[in-house]
Amino acid sequence: MSADLEGARRDWEDGSRRFERACEDRGQAERLGVQFDLISAELRRRVGSTFTLAMLSAAYVGSDAWMLHAVAEHAPTPGWVRSVSMAGDAAFHVYARGAVDYTP
């Protein structure tokens, strides 16, 4: 596994843990869930259903811009800009499990 992919997977895992902790707050859970769903849908559109971890890692590069755009367009809520990256990392973490070369 390349160093870039290892770094991305660490980011995704860390973001997923932070996302889960933040979702313990009911007030945040709904807002974060909407962000997660929007970003997951955009991942499906950009990466497809058959992909490798390298392909997913390539989509991660520059993803902040398209994640911010997707959430701004469909679900802006107070403070949303601060949580998009966390929701995005969680979405990438979950999506990675569908990669043809995924190993835990």
C-alpha beads as a LAMMPS data file, in Angstrom:
LAMMPS data file: protein, C-alpha beads

104 atoms
103 bonds

1 atom types
1 bond types

-500.0 500.0 xlo xhi
-500.0 500.0 ylo yhi
-500.0 500.0 zlo zhi

Masses

1 110.0

Atoms # bond

1 1 1 0.000 0.000 0.000
2 1 1 1.378 3.414 -0.938
3 1 1 2.149 6.021 1.692
4 1 1 -0.503 8.328 0.210
5 1 1 -3.154 5.636 0.489
6 1 1 -2.078 4.769 4.037
7 1 1 -2.332 8.437 4.985
8 1 1 -5.759 8.765 3.401
9 1 1 -7.029 5.654 5.184
10 1 1 -5.773 7.057 8.513
11 1 1 -7.591 10.332 7.784
12 1 1 -10.779 8.443 6.929
13 1 1 -10.630 6.322 10.054
14 1 1 -9.932 9.311 12.303
15 1 1 -12.733 11.306 10.681
16 1 1 -15.096 8.380 11.094
17 1 1 -14.337 8.165 14.832
18 1 1 -14.893 11.918 15.230
19 1 1 -18.104 11.653 13.197
20 1 1 -19.444 8.866 15.410
21 1 1 -18.656 10.847 18.568
22 1 1 -20.297 13.985 17.154
23 1 1 -23.408 11.996 16.196
24 1 1 -23.928 11.078 19.846
25 1 1 -25.412 14.569 20.125
26 1 1 -28.925 14.228 18.714
27 1 1 -28.919 17.836 17.585
28 1 1 -25.863 17.237 15.407
29 1 1 -26.682 13.707 14.305
30 1 1 -29.380 14.681 11.819
31 1 1 -27.335 17.484 10.270
32 1 1 -24.231 15.318 10.029
33 1 1 -26.242 12.423 8.626
34 1 1 -27.499 14.613 5.790
35 1 1 -23.935 15.712 5.003
36 1 1 -22.730 12.102 5.104
37 1 1 -25.524 11.001 2.737
38 1 1 -24.855 13.834 0.274
39 1 1 -21.140 13.119 0.185
40 1 1 -21.724 9.363 -0.142
41 1 1 -24.027 9.956 -3.105
42 1 1 -21.421 12.184 -4.730
43 1 1 -18.781 9.491 -4.151
44 1 1 -20.988 6.950 -5.948
45 1 1 -21.330 9.373 -8.844
46 1 1 -17.608 10.160 -9.011
47 1 1 -16.071 6.757 -8.257
48 1 1 -18.786 4.299 -9.227
49 1 1 -19.628 0.969 -7.677
50 1 1 -16.572 -0.975 -8.852
51 1 1 -13.371 0.708 -7.715
52 1 1 -10.025 0.200 -6.022
53 1 1 -8.690 1.927 -2.951
54 1 1 -6.246 3.783 -5.202
55 1 1 -9.167 5.141 -7.234
56 1 1 -10.921 6.217 -4.048
57 1 1 -7.727 7.815 -2.762
58 1 1 -7.432 9.742 -6.035
59 1 1 -10.988 11.041 -5.543
60 1 1 -9.999 12.140 -2.027
61 1 1 -7.411 14.550 -3.426
62 1 1 -9.242 17.835 -3.841
63 1 1 -12.456 16.440 -2.355
64 1 1 -12.870 19.348 0.051
65 1 1 -13.971 21.597 -2.802
66 1 1 -16.664 19.320 -4.189
67 1 1 -17.854 18.281 -0.711
68 1 1 -18.278 21.925 0.308
69 1 1 -20.117 22.636 -2.931
70 1 1 -22.477 19.646 -2.532
71 1 1 -23.402 20.532 1.040
72 1 1 -23.694 24.265 0.308
73 1 1 -26.048 23.516 -2.554
74 1 1 -28.277 20.974 -0.824
75 1 1 -28.034 21.211 2.971
76 1 1 -26.371 24.300 4.404
77 1 1 -27.093 24.614 8.123
78 1 1 -25.494 26.733 10.845
79 1 1 -21.877 25.672 11.299
80 1 1 -21.944 23.252 8.362
81 1 1 -18.563 24.374 6.986
82 1 1 -16.763 23.131 10.113
83 1 1 -18.207 19.614 9.897
84 1 1 -18.056 18.816 6.172
85 1 1 -14.507 17.482 6.285
86 1 1 -15.366 15.155 9.180
87 1 1 -18.511 13.890 7.456
88 1 1 -16.519 13.455 4.261
89 1 1 -13.814 11.412 5.952
90 1 1 -16.493 9.211 7.495
91 1 1 -18.136 8.744 4.085
92 1 1 -14.813 7.822 2.478
93 1 1 -14.117 5.397 5.347
94 1 1 -17.410 3.566 4.843
95 1 1 -17.191 3.699 1.051
96 1 1 -13.694 2.184 1.127
97 1 1 -15.195 -1.076 2.383
98 1 1 -16.715 -1.566 -1.051
99 1 1 -13.368 -1.409 -2.870
100 1 1 -12.435 -4.553 -4.783
101 1 1 -9.081 -4.605 -2.980
102 1 1 -10.322 -3.615 0.490
103 1 1 -8.691 -5.236 3.497
104 1 1 -9.412 -4.086 7.058

Bonds

1 1 1 2
2 1 2 3
3 1 3 4
4 1 4 5
5 1 5 6
6 1 6 7
7 1 7 8
8 1 8 9
9 1 9 10
10 1 10 11
11 1 11 12
12 1 12 13
13 1 13 14
14 1 14 15
15 1 15 16
16 1 16 17
17 1 17 18
18 1 18 19
19 1 19 20
20 1 20 21
21 1 21 22
22 1 22 23
23 1 23 24
24 1 24 25
25 1 25 26
26 1 26 27
27 1 27 28
28 1 28 29
29 1 29 30
30 1 30 31
31 1 31 32
32 1 32 33
33 1 33 34
34 1 34 35
35 1 35 36
36 1 36 37
37 1 37 38
38 1 38 39
39 1 39 40
40 1 40 41
41 1 41 42
42 1 42 43
43 1 43 44
44 1 44 45
45 1 45 46
46 1 46 47
47 1 47 48
48 1 48 49
49 1 49 50
50 1 50 51
51 1 51 52
52 1 52 53
53 1 53 54
54 1 54 55
55 1 55 56
56 1 56 57
57 1 57 58
58 1 58 59
59 1 59 60
60 1 60 61
61 1 61 62
62 1 62 63
63 1 63 64
64 1 64 65
65 1 65 66
66 1 66 67
67 1 67 68
68 1 68 69
69 1 69 70
70 1 70 71
71 1 71 72
72 1 72 73
73 1 73 74
74 1 74 75
75 1 75 76
76 1 76 77
77 1 77 78
78 1 78 79
79 1 79 80
80 1 80 81
81 1 81 82
82 1 82 83
83 1 83 84
84 1 84 85
85 1 85 86
86 1 86 87
87 1 87 88
88 1 88 89
89 1 89 90
90 1 90 91
91 1 91 92
92 1 92 93
93 1 93 94
94 1 94 95
95 1 95 96
96 1 96 97
97 1 97 98
98 1 98 99
99 1 99 100
100 1 100 101
101 1 101 102
102 1 102 103
103 1 103 104
